[in-house]
């Protein structure tokens, strides 16, 4: 896109391999934003101001992009935040259902010199290596870069390349200091929607380039923590050395290496290492292949200017699955807000966060390469024109667009190969279908169950639109959850065994996970959609006109109420 006139810029504002064996196959309130201008959301006549006109009036990047010929006049992409209005006392989280102001200033240094970022040319891509395969020389280089980044916290705290400033980027975009441009009082949130992957890709892109700049090495690649591979399912040793610049004291003390990562959250926790690995691989297969039937299933649902911060059920399969599992596993449960990794505001304070998200980004790139009968692209201007602000390695404040980060190879980096055994980890098909008539004796009809406060396991007999195998979606409707609490529940279909700790079974449909986070409302409302087509094949469903759905609370089920349940035909995106 051509450079914009200043009046329109925001200045003052793999091949399949044999699967890892399953257990069954083995033996064994201060004043806020005082300097913010106010914009009314209603016209003088009491009618609602058109959101597009409001953004045009504010002169944001959106205004310019929407004037380009052929562009949808009603497009409302998320605009980059106005750093001049960042609230230094606006970072909050929630505890016991109440908003808690955090004693942190997450706002970045401000400058009114801002430019649209252009991806630089490169001759050889950076290679992001697997963290568990680093050489001693590479570890020393990484530690030196991190030490220099931490030194800036002391020598020049306002340098946007310092470690604390880099950590604050996540806090500012996720915990309340930024309002959406044009919508005072409406948080900007980059989680639980289609902005999740692009935001974090850009975030790591600049973080990586800053590390390389600080040690004069333009080839430096950020190591990724490949927790999707059994060989990488521990906290990498590079982060577990107390004398290293990569160490963070605020981690779960029970999860030092060689403790196994659990990508799923069960209560009580699974302790059998074979079952942990099997659950992890099943989770990866499900969120990358088995439960995904559209691009937004994986990426997350739409999020546009003026939308309220999206609730957890609107996140994509990867974000609400393995991504959240690693955050929870790493953070310290003894801390008030499970710092560091267990809360959005503090997650960036742990160097392991960036390697964790490098693998999340790697999952995006792998998912795009997996053959599927649906498009992996989101061809919507609201998505591609969403934009963010970052400081680059030269301390320049730059504006970036989602559309410029959709191909990571064009950004100048690639990933070192690591095996993906989860690709071949589809649950084995049951030989004999369940007798639904017998199983339904233990279940109730929806009208006798909902609304459901999830204090205990619930079994519901749910009618199907079509008998037997079909392309259908299970919808748990109007989920209301307490945002201040870690929440997890799992869903099974036609499950006779009642073994909720074993997720590597054909009956497992998926789950809901919520990290404690801040939104202005105490509770969030959303629907959870779980695709059933492949699951019907896995359970070898008979020619039945109903199924039994089992909902299992794993963590803080009493913080969740589900309004209803239904099965609908899946509509192709």
Buried (B, 14 or more C-beta within 10 A) or exposed (E): EEEBEEEBBBBEBEEEEEBBEBBEEEEEEEEBBEEBEEBEBEEEEEEEBEBBEBBBEBBBBBBBBBEEEEEEEEBBBBBBBBBBBBBEBBBBBBBEEEBBBBEBBBBBBEBEEBEBBEEEEEEEBBEBBBBBBBEEEBBEBBBBBBBBBBBBBEEEEEBBBBBBBBBBBBBBBBBBBBBBBBBBEBBBBBBBBBBBBBBBBBBBBBBBBBBBBBBEBBEBBBBBBBBBBBEBBBBBBBBBEEEBBBBBEBBBEEBEBEBBBBBBBBBEEBEBBBBBBBBBBBBBBBBBBBBBBBBBBBBBBBBBBBBBBBBBBBBBBBBBBBBBBBBBBBBBEEBEBBBBBBBBBBBBBBBBBBBBBBBBBBBBBBBBEBEBEEEBEBEBBBBBBBBBBBBBBEBBBBBBBBBBBBEBEEBBBBBBEBBBBBBBBBBEEBEEBBEBEEBBEEBBEBEEBBEBBBEEBBBBBBEBEEEEBBBBBBBBBBBBBBBBBBBBBBBBBBBBEEEBBBBBBBBBBBBBBBBBBBBBEBBBBBBBBBBBBBBBBBBBBBEBEBBBBBBBBBBBBEBBBBBBBBBEEBEEE
